[in-house]
Amino acid sequence: MSKVHVIGAGLAGLSAAVRLVQAGVDVVVHEQAAHAGGRARSFHDAVLDEVIDNGNHLLLSGNRSVLNFLSLVNASDRLTGPSGARFDFFDLETSDRWSVDLTRGPVPLWVLYKDRRVRGTTMGDYVKGLKLLTAGDRSVANLFAGQGQIYRRFWEPFAVAVLNTPADQAVARLLMPVIRETLAKGAASSRPLIAKKGLSDTFADPSSTWLERHGAEIRFNDRVSMLRSNNHRIISLTTGNGDEPVGPGDGVVLAVPPWSAAELIDDTQAPQKFAPIVNIHFRVPDCGKQVMRSPLLGMVGAVSHWIFVRDDVVSVTVSAAYDLARQANEHIADTIWGEVSQALDMPGHPLPKVRIIKERRATFVATPEQLSRRPACVTSTKNLVLAGDWTDTGLPATIEGAVRSGEVASDTLLKGIS
Ligand SMILES: Cc1cc2nc3c(=O)[nH]c(=O)nc-3n(C[C@H](O)[C@H](O)[C@H](O)COP(=O)(O)OP(=O)(O)OC[C@H]3O[C@@H](n4cnc5c(N)ncnc54)[C@H](O)[C@@H]3O)c2cc1C
């Protein structure tokens, strides 16, 4: 393969591009936006006068593709998190606080200790988790609802966070690969990690710099509007600058979101239903570090799901936020700050400066129907492969899934699919 056009500079496209350049291929990245990062990016917000992320992103130390990718682009030091696999929680309804603190190694000894497991749960509750192995297409609620605190304080928040889908719709088996690669391996693979300064500083900036230093070309504001094919090969792509030939030995990685892919190729099966994530960023000098031992706090019994603290910004994530996304920003800010101030023991008034970001198509909805629409990376067009969190990675729509899809797509092209 002499040259590969990577369409889309989200994390899937960047991951594919890095791997292809490493293999000695000429790479041109076409990105419609003025920046890389896609759905995981940062920007300077004038209201808060801070660099904020479009949404808080939580990773785990078992996300091996992400860690490998960051190591390749010399950015391993741009994630941060507590030294152990400890997750702090606050239950707004009962005011209970507890930490889940995993032990080392694959034997989950932590479930034996009352003060290391979810407050109000028993060891037997975790054994019932084995139902996941035979879950079929059942939803998380169908498997676990009615089991008391283990459902309310673990399964439901875990499913909503990982799958961005309400627990009564979220297909439980998609949690399995995440559990297998992280929690089931113990503390070393389950440490929570977040971007130290911001998502772009961690992902898009170092990988774009690396790519350019290694001879790749990244064209921003370069939307690909058409792919022409002949005899099952892409022969040209159309951008705002006209048609660009794709030579007989050249390849294309299409790493755009599903709705863009559906516009570019006729016969692609792709998820069609998406769920919103709302992020509420407050500027709070000296924010709640006295209560937050770790940069994140899980919320139960609240509209807020996770509170993240970085420098002077407290950010709250609400996943599968269908109701919230429809509400007026003033109402959202009041509701969420009311919860944050209780959780972090801070004054409820005045309301700090706030910026609300509603990502309406944050990820596809993890229902059996939508999962069945995830395509493989190989297409019927010989020199075209797909990448993106929505392709059939076996993982939920996450950064790990996006980066891994880029690996698979580039390896597939390199092996020569013709
Ligand atoms: C608010 C929010 C919170 C999230 N939280 C987490 C989390 O905590 N943990 C986690 O792991 N994941 C999280 N995710 C999911 C994660 O962000 C995505 O899985 C990942 O970023 C998807 O990357 P991607 O490259 O597949 O797609 P995208 O990021 O969508 O990248 C696609 C790129 O293609 C470009 N493009 C589109 N059409 C064209 C075209 N025609 N020509 C050229 N370029 C084009 C787009 O501009 C974009 O840059 C979250 C997502 C959101 C929105």
The ligand as a Gaussian input file, in Angstrom:
#p B3LYP/6-31G(d) Opt

LIG

0 1
 C      -19.587000      13.951000      26.015000
 C      -18.901000      12.643000      25.765000
 C      -18.390000      11.916000      26.830000
 C      -17.733000      10.709000      26.609000
 N      -17.204000      10.051000      27.664000
 C      -16.388000       9.004000      27.436000
 C      -15.658000       8.410000      28.506000
 O      -15.786000       8.816000      29.664000
 N      -14.809000       7.391000      28.216000
 C      -14.639000       6.937000      26.940000
 O      -13.801000       6.038000      26.739000
 N      -15.363000       7.438000      25.908000
 C      -16.215000       8.459000      26.123000
 N      -16.894000       9.024000      25.085000
 C      -16.837000       8.395000      23.751000
 C      -15.597000       8.828000      22.948000
 O      -15.468000      10.220000      22.921000
 C      -15.747000       8.311000      21.538000
 O      -15.938000       6.917000      21.569000
 C      -14.529000       8.585000      20.652000
 O      -14.060000       9.891000      20.795000
 C      -14.969000       8.343000      19.200000
 O      -13.867000       8.546000      18.341000
 P      -14.037000       8.270000      16.795000
 O      -12.734000       8.618000      16.160000
 O      -14.616000       6.938000      16.568000
 O      -15.163000       9.298000      16.277000
 P      -15.168000      10.885000      16.270000
 O      -14.530000      11.417000      17.488000
 O      -16.583000      11.294000      16.015000
 O      -14.248000      11.305000      15.037000
 C      -14.711000      11.370000      13.714000
 C      -14.014000      12.542000      13.012000
 O      -14.417000      12.548000      11.642000
 C      -14.603000      13.889000      11.227000
 N      -15.465000      13.848000      10.050000
 C      -16.790000      13.548000      10.002000
 N      -17.221000      13.562000       8.722000
 C      -16.155000      13.885000       7.947000
 C      -15.970000      14.033000       6.534000
 N      -16.998000      13.845000       5.670000
 N      -14.735000      14.386000       6.080000
 C      -13.689000      14.579000       6.952000
 N      -13.823000      14.430000       8.305000
 C      -15.037000      14.068000       8.786000
 C      -15.216000      14.540000      12.452000
 O      -15.084000      15.964000      12.403000
 C      -14.404000      13.903000      13.573000
 O      -13.236000      14.634000      13.866000
 C      -17.624000      10.201000      25.284000
 C      -18.166000      10.921000      24.218000
 C      -18.781000      12.123000      24.444000
 C      -19.346000      12.894000      23.266000

